[in-house]
Amino acid sequence: MARILALDYGTKRTGIAVTDELQIIASGLTTVPTKELLSFLEQYTSEEQVELFVVGEPKQMNYEASESELSITKFLAQLAKRIPHIPIKRVDERFTSKMAFQTMIDSGLKKKQRQDKALVDEISATIILQSYLYNRS
């Protein structure tokens, strides 16, 4: 089996999480500056088998697309062009940043560590991936 890779896309940086080869466990992989994201994904997918990209879909409380959806849509078009053999699924990502922050608190991270936005993004990507794994049929 191949891995599933999840992205918590942001305009400055993107959190990335990945499954094990059996697609059972979601783990944070890294956070990448968004301007380097396509190159990172091309490199990663050339070294690891990836069968699916799961990308967070930010929505407002009324289920309408958030402001950042426009930049995500542009990125997804570029991703589909550069890595066309890997399909993309979207997952509602509302509350993932809050859940990530709470996870950091529950893990006992100190205040200074919790201010690491890159870590929040990576944990958010992991939560998006766990959500996908839990809800897939």
Backbone bond lengths (Angstrom), bond angles and torsions (degrees), N, CA, C in turn:
res aa  C-N    CA-C-N  psi(-1)  N-CA   C-N-CA  omega(-1)  CA-C   N-CA-C  phi
1 M - - - 1.465 - - 1.527 109.98 -
2 A 1.301 114.43 155.18 1.453 119.93 178.05 1.527 110.05 -102.20
3 R 1.292 115.17 165.99 1.464 121.46 -179.61 1.530 111.24 -79.72
4 I 1.331 114.69 161.83 1.461 122.14 170.19 1.522 105.56 -114.24
5 L 1.316 116.23 134.06 1.455 121.74 -177.67 1.523 108.95 -114.44
6 A 1.325 117.24 131.00 1.469 121.18 179.98 1.522 110.56 -113.38
7 L 1.329 115.32 146.41 1.457 121.83 -179.32 1.521 110.47 -125.67
8 D 1.326 115.25 131.41 1.463 121.35 167.69 1.521 104.70 -105.15
9 Y 1.342 115.42 88.65 1.460 122.51 -171.72 1.521 111.05 -71.63
10 G 1.317 114.88 134.55 1.454 121.39 174.46 1.516 109.31 -137.56
11 T 1.308 117.49 159.38 1.463 119.50 -177.67 1.528 111.87 -68.87
12 K 1.320 117.89 -29.11 1.470 121.05 179.69 1.519 112.36 -96.84
13 R 1.319 116.56 -45.52 1.468 120.48 -178.27 1.518 108.79 -146.27
14 T 1.323 114.61 158.06 1.455 121.20 -177.14 1.520 109.50 -128.43
15 G 1.324 115.97 126.54 1.455 121.28 175.73 1.521 109.23 -81.23
16 I 1.321 115.68 141.88 1.463 120.66 -177.64 1.524 109.26 -128.99
17 A 1.333 115.13 135.18 1.463 121.68 175.74 1.529 107.56 -130.56
18 V 1.327 115.89 158.97 1.453 120.35 -176.21 1.519 109.77 -145.51
19 T 1.332 115.60 152.23 1.467 119.57 174.93 1.523 109.00 -90.66
20 D 1.312 114.47 167.26 1.458 120.20 167.67 1.533 106.53 -74.05
21 E 1.331 117.31 175.05 1.462 119.92 -177.27 1.529 113.13 -65.73
22 L 1.324 117.86 -24.66 1.464 120.92 178.38 1.530 112.47 -85.72
23 Q 1.320 116.27 -2.62 1.469 123.56 178.72 1.522 112.39 59.53
24 I 1.321 115.01 41.88 1.462 120.74 179.87 1.525 110.76 -106.29
25 I 1.317 116.70 -42.74 1.464 121.94 -173.06 1.530 110.45 -112.81
26 A 1.326 115.83 132.44 1.463 121.95 174.69 1.523 108.07 -99.68
27 S 1.323 116.53 130.71 1.460 121.61 179.79 1.520 109.77 -133.25
28 G 1.321 115.70 144.94 1.451 119.67 174.32 1.519 109.07 -65.39
29 L 1.315 116.58 137.92 1.463 120.95 179.47 1.520 110.47 -103.72
30 T 1.329 116.21 -57.59 1.457 120.17 -177.47 1.525 109.36 -172.81
31 T 1.313 115.70 178.68 1.458 122.68 169.62 1.518 106.48 -125.58
32 V 1.321 115.65 134.52 1.461 121.30 -174.63 1.523 108.76 -124.20
33 P 1.344 117.76 139.69 1.469 117.91 171.65 1.531 108.67 -57.28
34 T 1.312 117.49 132.23 1.460 121.35 -173.01 1.524 112.41 -58.25
35 K 1.318 117.61 -33.39 1.470 119.00 179.36 1.529 111.90 -65.30
36 E 1.339 118.03 -17.78 1.467 122.27 178.83 1.535 111.99 -104.14
37 L 1.333 117.40 4.02 1.460 121.54 -170.84 1.532 113.51 -64.05
38 L 1.319 118.14 -47.74 1.467 119.86 -178.36 1.525 111.09 -60.99
39 S 1.313 117.17 -42.71 1.473 120.49 177.98 1.518 110.60 -62.93
40 F 1.337 116.62 -42.35 1.464 120.32 178.64 1.528 110.58 -60.72
41 L 1.333 116.64 -45.68 1.467 120.63 -177.72 1.528 111.33 -66.27
42 E 1.330 117.32 -38.38 1.463 119.85 176.54 1.529 110.74 -62.37
43 Q 1.311 116.20 -43.93 1.468 120.80 179.25 1.532 110.23 -64.64
44 Y 1.323 116.73 -47.46 1.469 120.83 -177.61 1.524 111.09 -61.51
45 T 1.335 116.78 -45.68 1.471 119.97 -177.17 1.529 112.17 -72.50
46 S 1.326 117.63 -15.74 1.465 119.71 174.95 1.531 110.34 -80.59
47 E 1.333 116.73 -20.80 1.466 121.46 -178.23 1.529 113.37 -102.84
48 E 1.332 116.71 -26.16 1.471 121.94 -177.62 1.521 109.26 -126.07
49 Q 1.314 115.94 147.02 1.467 119.70 175.20 1.521 108.45 -79.10
50 V 1.311 116.65 121.84 1.462 123.33 178.29 1.525 106.80 -124.64
51 E 1.326 116.89 127.18 1.464 119.21 -178.78 1.522 113.79 -102.67
52 L 1.351 116.95 -12.59 1.458 119.13 -176.50 1.518 110.59 -159.22
53 F 1.343 115.29 140.43 1.457 121.72 168.54 1.525 107.17 -101.91
54 V 1.313 117.11 129.43 1.461 122.76 173.86 1.525 106.13 -110.95
55 V 1.319 116.04 121.65 1.458 120.83 -174.88 1.521 109.24 -120.32
56 G 1.321 115.43 130.93 1.452 120.62 178.70 1.518 111.89 -61.28
57 E 1.322 114.86 140.68 1.462 121.95 178.98 1.522 108.02 -116.45
58 P 1.335 116.51 100.61 1.464 119.01 -178.81 1.520 111.81 -73.19
59 K 1.304 115.47 125.87 1.464 120.80 178.80 1.519 108.94 -127.10
60 Q 1.316 114.71 154.56 1.455 119.91 174.00 1.523 107.85 -81.93
61 M 1.296 116.65 172.46 1.467 120.70 -177.48 1.530 112.42 -60.60
62 N 1.337 117.65 -27.03 1.466 121.00 179.28 1.540 111.77 -90.01
63 Y 1.313 117.01 15.17 1.470 125.29 177.97 1.524 114.40 72.32
64 E 1.321 118.80 6.17 1.457 120.56 175.16 1.522 108.64 -79.16
65 A 1.325 115.79 154.78 1.466 120.94 179.56 1.523 110.27 -63.58
66 S 1.312 116.02 143.97 1.467 119.45 178.15 1.530 109.42 -83.08
67 E 1.319 115.64 173.22 1.462 121.36 -178.66 1.526 112.27 -60.16
68 S 1.326 117.73 -34.19 1.457 120.92 -176.24 1.525 113.29 -74.56
69 E 1.321 117.81 -8.84 1.466 120.87 -177.47 1.526 112.24 -61.33
70 L 1.314 117.68 -33.46 1.466 121.08 -179.90 1.526 111.04 -61.31
71 S 1.329 117.51 -46.57 1.467 120.05 179.56 1.531 111.12 -69.04
72 I 1.326 117.27 -33.13 1.466 120.44 177.71 1.529 109.63 -66.78
73 T 1.317 117.16 -43.10 1.462 121.78 179.57 1.530 110.91 -60.11
74 K 1.328 116.99 -42.65 1.470 120.98 176.96 1.525 110.48 -62.08
75 F 1.330 116.12 -44.45 1.461 120.05 178.57 1.528 110.88 -61.31
76 L 1.329 117.50 -44.16 1.472 121.15 -178.07 1.527 111.39 -62.39
77 A 1.323 117.32 -34.84 1.468 120.40 176.73 1.527 110.00 -64.79
78 Q 1.334 116.51 -41.59 1.468 120.76 177.67 1.524 110.94 -66.15
79 L 1.325 116.20 -41.31 1.464 121.08 -179.89 1.525 110.32 -63.08
80 A 1.320 117.50 -44.77 1.466 121.78 -179.89 1.530 110.98 -63.60
81 K 1.319 116.91 -31.42 1.462 121.19 178.35 1.526 111.37 -74.85
82 R 1.333 116.44 -42.34 1.474 120.97 -175.21 1.525 112.78 -80.22
83 I 1.345 117.44 -33.14 1.467 121.15 -179.65 1.535 107.47 -131.15
84 P 1.329 116.92 70.37 1.465 120.78 -171.29 1.531 115.24 -71.10
85 H 1.315 117.88 -19.20 1.469 120.31 -175.82 1.526 113.79 -82.18
86 I 1.337 117.99 -5.75 1.465 120.66 179.46 1.526 108.53 -110.96
87 P 1.342 117.11 118.26 1.472 119.90 179.90 1.533 111.73 -69.80
88 I 1.326 114.17 162.04 1.472 122.07 -178.39 1.519 108.44 -122.60
89 K 1.326 116.31 131.16 1.468 122.00 172.94 1.513 107.72 -118.88
90 R 1.323 115.38 148.68 1.465 120.87 178.34 1.523 109.30 -107.21
91 V 1.344 115.49 145.51 1.459 122.40 179.28 1.524 108.33 -133.70
92 D 1.317 116.70 132.51 1.465 122.26 177.29 1.526 108.39 -55.74
93 E 1.314 115.81 124.87 1.461 118.96 -177.10 1.532 113.64 -111.87
94 R 1.325 116.51 15.71 1.466 117.26 178.75 1.522 109.82 -57.49
95 F 1.288 116.59 139.66 1.464 125.94 176.39 1.528 114.72 73.93
96 T 1.352 118.95 -0.81 1.464 117.44 -176.99 1.524 112.28 -64.93
97 S 1.329 118.14 -36.59 1.466 119.31 179.15 1.524 110.77 -65.75
98 K 1.327 116.98 -39.72 1.468 120.20 177.41 1.525 110.38 -66.38
99 M 1.331 116.26 -41.16 1.465 120.05 178.48 1.528 110.44 -65.02
100 A 1.331 116.55 -37.98 1.465 120.69 178.87 1.524 110.01 -64.17
101 F 1.318 115.96 -44.31 1.466 120.06 179.45 1.530 110.43 -62.46
102 Q 1.327 116.62 -42.63 1.468 120.31 178.68 1.526 110.68 -64.45
103 T 1.321 116.79 -37.75 1.461 121.20 176.91 1.521 110.27 -60.73
104 M 1.329 116.41 -39.83 1.462 120.64 178.93 1.526 110.56 -64.80
105 I 1.314 116.39 -40.96 1.475 120.37 177.87 1.520 109.82 -64.08
106 D 1.350 115.27 -47.78 1.461 120.18 -178.51 1.527 112.06 -63.04
107 S 1.328 116.38 -26.94 1.469 120.85 179.98 1.528 112.05 -80.86
108 G 1.325 115.85 -5.69 1.454 119.33 178.03 1.515 114.71 84.36
109 L 1.339 117.19 17.02 1.460 118.84 178.69 1.523 110.06 -69.82
110 K 1.306 114.56 141.63 1.460 120.36 179.87 1.532 109.76 -72.20
111 K 1.336 115.58 161.71 1.466 121.33 -175.85 1.526 111.50 -54.15
112 K 1.314 117.50 -42.77 1.471 121.39 -179.46 1.532 110.39 -61.11
113 Q 1.324 117.18 -41.46 1.461 121.16 179.34 1.535 110.92 -67.68
114 R 1.321 117.12 -34.91 1.467 120.99 -179.72 1.524 112.15 -70.60
115 Q 1.333 117.14 -15.85 1.464 120.62 178.64 1.528 111.81 -84.57
116 D 1.320 117.21 -1.81 1.457 122.65 178.77 1.528 108.55 -75.92
117 K 1.344 116.33 98.19 1.465 120.87 -175.67 1.521 111.66 -64.27
118 A 1.315 117.83 -30.84 1.463 120.52 178.00 1.523 110.28 -63.21
119 L 1.321 116.74 -39.66 1.461 120.48 178.34 1.524 110.66 -67.17
120 V 1.325 117.28 -39.21 1.465 121.00 176.76 1.529 109.76 -60.24
121 D 1.335 117.33 -42.86 1.463 121.48 179.74 1.524 111.69 -64.08
122 E 1.320 116.62 -41.25 1.468 120.68 179.28 1.527 110.93 -65.68
123 I 1.325 116.58 -42.38 1.467 120.36 178.06 1.534 109.93 -66.53
124 S 1.328 117.04 -38.63 1.469 120.84 177.45 1.529 110.55 -60.79
125 A 1.322 117.30 -42.40 1.465 120.94 177.62 1.522 110.45 -62.14
126 T 1.326 116.50 -37.75 1.462 120.79 178.67 1.530 110.30 -65.49
127 I 1.318 116.86 -40.64 1.470 121.12 178.58 1.533 110.12 -65.77
128 I 1.323 117.66 -40.93 1.469 121.56 176.56 1.526 109.46 -59.18
129 L 1.323 116.57 -45.28 1.463 121.08 -178.74 1.527 111.40 -67.12
130 Q 1.330 116.72 -42.21 1.470 119.74 177.34 1.524 110.35 -61.20
131 S 1.319 116.91 -40.42 1.466 121.86 178.28 1.529 110.08 -60.93
132 Y 1.327 116.31 -45.24 1.467 120.08 178.73 1.540 110.28 -60.97
133 L 1.327 116.94 -48.19 1.456 121.31 -178.24 1.526 111.07 -60.58
134 Y 1.313 116.27 -40.33 1.461 121.23 -178.45 1.527 111.88 -67.76
135 N 1.335 116.27 -38.32 1.469 120.53 -172.36 1.515 115.11 -95.81
136 R 1.316 118.09 -7.47 1.476 117.79 179.98 1.513 110.93 -70.03
137 S 1.302 114.43 150.85 1.466 116.56 -177.85 1.502 111.90 -106.16
